[in-house]
Amino acid sequence: MTLSLVSVFALVTGCAPQPEPVESQGPFVTEEEAFAAAEETYRNYVEALNAVDLSDPETFEPVYEWTTGAANATERESLTQLAAKGWRKTGDSLLVSFAPVSSSTDPPAAVAALACVDVSAVDVVDASGSTVVPETRPDRYAVELEFESSGTTDTGLTVSKSTAVESAECAG
């Protein structure tokens, strides 16, 4: 299942400066380099989500810069819908763990990983200040991630897919 922004806010947050466009990077030399770039990419994405102010669409841009393809389309739709409803996000998500799954160092680089994100401090409230987050939402989510090569981020990757999954390692 693809994550909606409400789920994403429940999953991730942080504050990242807007990445500067960089020259297109070649493939990573090692899997370790690819995984390190993927983790840094995801941390920057989480920080960008944490910095979102739903009343200020300009704060959405850093989120879009760290995403591509379906992930980017989902973020654009979700952020726009939440802003149109007059909702507000409070609190930050915390990346608890990031585990490599697979990578390809051949162009174009592709990386898969599993992240665990603590969303216990995140709330989304409507215009009256009432929470819209279900009481049944877990405090932590496991997220399967896919990354693609990018010449527009300083890590050389962008998030192309983010899917919430069940994981005993992330429960708690």
N, C-alpha and C positions, 0 to 999 in steps of 0.2 A: 504494500500500500504506500503510495506517495504521500509525503507529509504535507499537511496544510500549514499555513503560517501559524495558526493557533498551536498546532503540535510543535512546530519549529520553535516558537517562543517558549513553549513548555520544555523544549529540548536544549536550546542553545542560547548563549548571549555573550557579550563582551564589548570592548570599544577598540576599534582599529582605525588607524588613519587610512585615508583612501590610498590604495596602491598606485604607484606610478607605472605607466606602461613601460615595458622593457623590451629589449630586443628578443626575438623568438629564440628560446633556448633549445639546444639539441637534446637528445635523449639523455637520461641519467646514466651515469657510468655504472652504478651499482644499485641493487635493490634497496640497500640501506639508504642511499641518497634519495631514491624515489619515495620511500616510506617517510623519511624525515620531511621531505617537501610536502607530502600529503598531510601529515600532521600539522605542519605550520600553516598550510592552506586552511585546514578545518578550524584551527584556533583563530585565524584571522576572520573567517566566516562567522564563527560564534561571537567574536568581539563586535563585528559589524551588526549582527542581530541585537546584541545587548545595547548597542548605541541607538537603535531605532526609536524615534519619537513618532508615533502614529499621526500626530498633528502636523508633522513637518516632512512632506514627501522627499525633500532633499536628503534626509537621513537614510532613505532607502537605497540610494545609489551605491554605497560601499557593499551592501548585501548583493546587489546585482553584479558588481565587479568580481565577486568571488564565486559566481555561479555561471553555468552555461546550460544550453539545451533545455530539457524538461525541468531541471531544478530551477533554472532562471525563470521560465514561464510560470511555474508554480509560485515562486516567491513574488513575482510581479502581481499575479492575480490575488494572492492572499493578502499582501500588504495593502493593495488598493481597496479590497473589500473591507478589511478591518478599519482602515482610515475612514472610509465612507460611512461606516456604522458609528463613528465617533468613539471607538473603543480606545483604551489606553493600556499600555504594558508597564508593569512595575517589576522590579527585581531583575536579577541576572542569573543566567544558567552557568553551570560550571562543568567543564570537560573533566570527567573523572579518569577515563582511560581511553587509549587509542591503540588498537591492535592491528598490525598488518595482516592482510589476507592473501593478496596476490599482487604482482606487478609485472609490467613489461617495460624493459628499458629500451626497446626498439621504438623508433618513431612510428606513430605518435605514442608518447608515453601514456600508460593507463595504469591506475592503481586502485585497488579495492581494500577497504579496511572496515573494522567494526569499532564504533565508539560507544562509550557509556557517558551519558550526560545527566547531571543532577539538575532538576528543574524545580526543586522544592521551594526556592525563593521567588519563583516567577508567578505572577498573577496577571490576568487580563481582565479588565473591568469595563463595564458598559458606561454610557454617559451619566447614569445615575450613581456610579461608583460600586455597583454590584458585580461580583465576580461572575465571569462566564466560563470559568474553568470547572469541569466536572469534579465533584468530590472524589470520584473513583480514579482520577488521574494518579498514576504512580509518581513517586518522587524522582525516580530515575528511569531513563529510557535507553535501550540499546538501539543503535542506528547503524544499518549497513550503508556504507558510503562507496561511491565510485567517483574517481577523479579523471580528468582529461588534460592533455597538454594545453597550455595557454601561453601566448606571447604577451598577454596583457597584465599578468601578475608577477610580482617579484619572486614568487616560488616556482613559477613555470607550470602551475596546475590550477584548475578550477574545479569546484564541486559540480558533477554532472548528474548525480543521483543520490537521494537520501531517503531511506526507507526504514520506518520503525519496525523492529522485530522483537520477539521475546528472547531473552537471554538470562539464564540463571546467574551468570557471572556479573550481570549488571543490576540484579534485583537488590533491593535494600533500601 
